[in-house]
């Protein structure tokens, strides 16, 4: 598990996943307002990593919990945010009943999902959302490219990244039975990172 190997260094280098990006924070805040407008249904932060964004949603008044495939990331999140719930889980098979969540957030986590697994993942997202529930995705964009990292932060890893266009993601979401609400593309920061896309979708029924 590559993220287990780099979990400590990742958490140290990125102490707040949205702290230096005001536009990203604004989009996440808009998502929380939509979810809170529905009622008190829980929200899942899928791919929660060290739990920074989960904690931010909690501070905004959302009943949220985190899910991550990396046991080490979950351990770090529990240590940093002991008042919140985190558990190990895969987005391809969420350990949640049908129609449970008022919202689901997945920031920069579907970039590790291969093309053939996207229908399964988005089908799971739709399954666990209540009718009217919201999904917010964020991902670095590209022309449907694949990249494999074998080193990060000085550690040996095997991390596959899939850089997709917003149109590709939207097509998969619609096929999974979710309705597109909005898409936003943020141009690269000065640090040279890729453009970032946010896609908001909703389960209609």
C-alpha positions as CSV (number, residue, x, y, z in Angstrom):
1,X,0.0,0.0,0.0
2,X,1.9,3.0,-1.3
3,X,0.0,5.6,0.7
4,X,0.8,3.7,3.9
5,X,4.5,4.2,3.1
6,X,4.2,8.0,2.6
7,X,1.4,8.8,5.0
8,X,3.5,10.5,7.7
9,X,5.4,12.6,5.1
10,X,2.3,13.4,3.2
11,X,0.5,14.7,6.3
12,X,3.6,16.8,7.2
13,X,3.9,18.4,3.8
14,X,0.2,19.0,3.4
15,X,-1.1,20.2,6.8
16,X,-4.3,21.5,5.4
17,X,-5.6,20.2,2.1
18,X,-7.4,23.4,1.2
19,X,-5.6,26.0,3.3
20,X,-3.8,27.9,0.6
21,X,-6.6,27.7,-2.1
22,X,-9.4,30.1,-1.5
23,X,-11.4,29.1,-4.6
24,X,-11.3,25.4,-3.6
25,X,-12.5,26.3,-0.2
26,X,-15.3,28.3,-1.6
27,X,-16.5,25.4,-3.8
28,X,-16.4,23.0,-0.8
29,X,-18.3,25.5,1.3
30,X,-21.0,25.7,-1.4
31,X,-21.3,21.9,-1.3
32,X,-21.7,22.0,2.5
33,X,-24.5,24.6,2.2
34,X,-26.3,22.4,-0.3
35,X,-26.0,19.4,1.9
36,X,-27.1,21.2,5.0
37,X,-30.1,22.6,3.2
38,X,-31.3,19.1,2.8
39,X,-31.3,18.3,6.5
40,X,-29.1,16.3,8.9
41,X,-28.1,13.3,6.7
42,X,-24.4,12.3,7.1
43,X,-21.7,13.1,4.5
44,X,-18.8,10.8,3.6
45,X,-15.3,12.2,2.8
46,X,-14.0,9.4,0.5
47,X,-10.3,9.4,0.2
48,X,-10.0,11.4,3.4
49,X,-6.3,10.9,3.9
50,X,-5.1,12.5,7.1
51,X,-8.5,14.0,7.7
52,X,-7.9,17.7,7.2
53,X,-10.9,18.2,4.8
54,X,-13.1,16.0,7.0
55,X,-12.3,18.3,9.9
56,X,-13.1,21.4,7.9
57,X,-16.5,20.0,6.9
58,X,-17.2,19.2,10.6
59,X,-16.2,22.8,11.5
60,X,-18.8,24.0,8.9
61,X,-21.5,22.1,10.7
62,X,-21.7,19.0,8.6
63,X,-22.2,15.5,10.2
64,X,-19.2,14.0,8.4
65,X,-17.0,10.9,8.6
66,X,-13.9,9.9,6.6
67,X,-13.1,6.8,4.5
68,X,-9.7,5.9,3.1
69,X,-8.2,2.8,1.7
70,X,-4.9,3.3,3.5
71,X,-4.9,2.0,7.1
72,X,-2.0,4.3,8.0
73,X,-3.8,7.4,6.7
74,X,-6.8,6.4,8.8
75,X,-4.6,6.0,11.9
76,X,-3.1,9.5,11.3
77,X,-6.6,11.0,10.8
78,X,-7.9,9.4,14.0
79,X,-4.9,10.7,16.0
80,X,-5.2,14.2,14.6
81,X,-9.0,14.4,14.9
82,X,-10.1,12.0,17.7
83,X,-13.6,13.6,17.8
84,X,-14.3,12.4,14.3
85,X,-15.0,9.0,12.8
86,X,-12.7,7.5,10.2
87,X,-12.6,4.0,8.8
88,X,-10.7,1.9,6.2
89,X,-12.7,1.3,3.1
90,X,-12.6,1.1,-0.7
91,X,-14.6,3.4,-2.9
92,X,-15.3,0.3,-5.1
93,X,-17.2,-1.3,-2.3
94,X,-18.4,1.2,0.3
95,X,-19.4,-0.5,3.6
96,X,-22.6,1.6,3.8
97,X,-26.3,0.8,3.3
98,X,-28.2,2.0,0.3
99,X,-29.5,5.6,0.4
100,X,-27.6,6.6,3.5
101,X,-25.8,9.8,2.7
102,X,-26.9,13.4,2.1
103,X,-23.6,14.1,0.4
104,X,-20.4,12.5,-0.7
105,X,-17.1,14.3,-1.2
106,X,-14.1,12.8,-3.1
107,X,-11.3,15.3,-3.5
108,X,-8.4,14.2,-5.6
109,X,-9.0,10.5,-4.9
110,X,-10.6,9.2,-8.1
111,X,-7.4,10.1,-9.9
112,X,-6.1,6.6,-8.7
113,X,-9.2,4.8,-10.2
114,X,-8.5,3.0,-13.5
115,X,-10.9,3.5,-16.4
116,X,-12.5,0.1,-16.1
117,X,-13.3,0.7,-12.4
118,X,-15.0,4.1,-12.8
119,X,-18.5,2.7,-13.5
120,X,-18.3,0.6,-10.3
121,X,-17.1,3.6,-8.2
122,X,-19.7,6.0,-9.5
123,X,-22.3,3.3,-9.2
124,X,-21.3,2.9,-5.5
125,X,-21.5,6.7,-5.0
126,X,-25.0,6.8,-6.4
127,X,-26.1,3.8,-4.4
128,X,-25.2,5.3,-1.0
129,X,-26.7,8.7,-1.7
130,X,-30.3,9.5,-0.8
131,X,-32.5,10.9,-3.6
132,X,-31.5,14.5,-3.8
133,X,-28.1,13.8,-2.3
134,X,-25.0,15.6,-3.7
135,X,-21.7,14.4,-4.9
136,X,-18.6,16.7,-5.2
137,X,-15.6,15.5,-7.1
138,X,-12.2,17.3,-7.5
139,X,-9.4,16.0,-9.7
140,X,-6.4,17.2,-11.5
141,X,-7.1,17.3,-15.2
142,X,-5.4,15.9,-18.4
143,X,-6.2,14.6,-21.8
144,X,-7.1,11.1,-20.5
145,X,-3.5,10.3,-19.7
146,X,-2.0,7.7,-17.3
147,X,1.1,8.2,-15.3
148,X,2.9,5.8,-12.9
149,X,5.0,7.1,-10.0
150,X,7.7,4.9,-8.6
151,X,9.1,7.4,-6.0
152,X,7.6,10.1,-3.8
153,X,9.1,11.9,-0.9
154,X,12.1,9.6,-1.2
155,X,10.1,6.4,-0.8
156,X,9.6,3.7,-3.3
157,X,5.9,3.5,-4.3
158,X,3.7,2.3,-7.1
159,X,1.1,4.9,-7.7
160,X,-1.0,5.1,-10.9
161,X,-2.5,8.5,-11.8
162,X,-5.3,8.9,-14.3
163,X,-5.5,12.5,-15.6
164,X,-8.9,12.9,-17.2
165,X,-10.9,15.7,-18.8
166,X,-14.0,17.0,-17.0
167,X,-16.1,15.7,-20.0
168,X,-14.8,12.2,-19.4
169,X,-15.8,12.3,-15.7
170,X,-19.2,13.8,-16.5
171,X,-19.9,11.2,-19.1
172,X,-19.2,8.4,-16.5
173,X,-21.3,10.1,-13.9
174,X,-24.3,10.5,-16.2
175,X,-24.0,6.8,-17.2
176,X,-24.1,5.9,-13.5
177,X,-27.4,7.7,-13.1
178,X,-26.2,11.0,-11.6
179,X,-27.3,14.4,-12.8
180,X,-24.7,17.1,-13.5
181,X,-25.2,20.3,-11.5
182,X,-22.0,22.2,-12.2
183,X,-18.4,21.9,-13.5
184,X,-15.6,24.3,-12.7
185,X,-12.0,24.3,-14.0
186,X,-9.4,26.2,-12.0
187,X,-6.2,27.0,-13.9
188,X,-2.9,25.8,-12.6
189,X,-1.3,27.6,-9.6
190,X,2.0,29.3,-9.9
191,X,3.6,26.2,-8.6
192,X,3.0,24.5,-11.9
193,X,0.5,21.9,-10.9
194,X,-2.1,20.7,-13.3
195,X,-5.5,22.5,-13.7
196,X,-8.1,21.2,-11.2
197,X,-11.7,20.4,-12.0
198,X,-14.6,20.3,-9.6
199,X,-17.8,18.5,-10.7
200,X,-21.0,18.7,-8.7
201,X,-23.6,16.0,-9.3
202,X,-26.8,14.9,-7.7
203,X,-28.9,11.8,-7.4
204,X,-32.3,12.6,-8.7
205,X,-34.2,9.6,-7.4
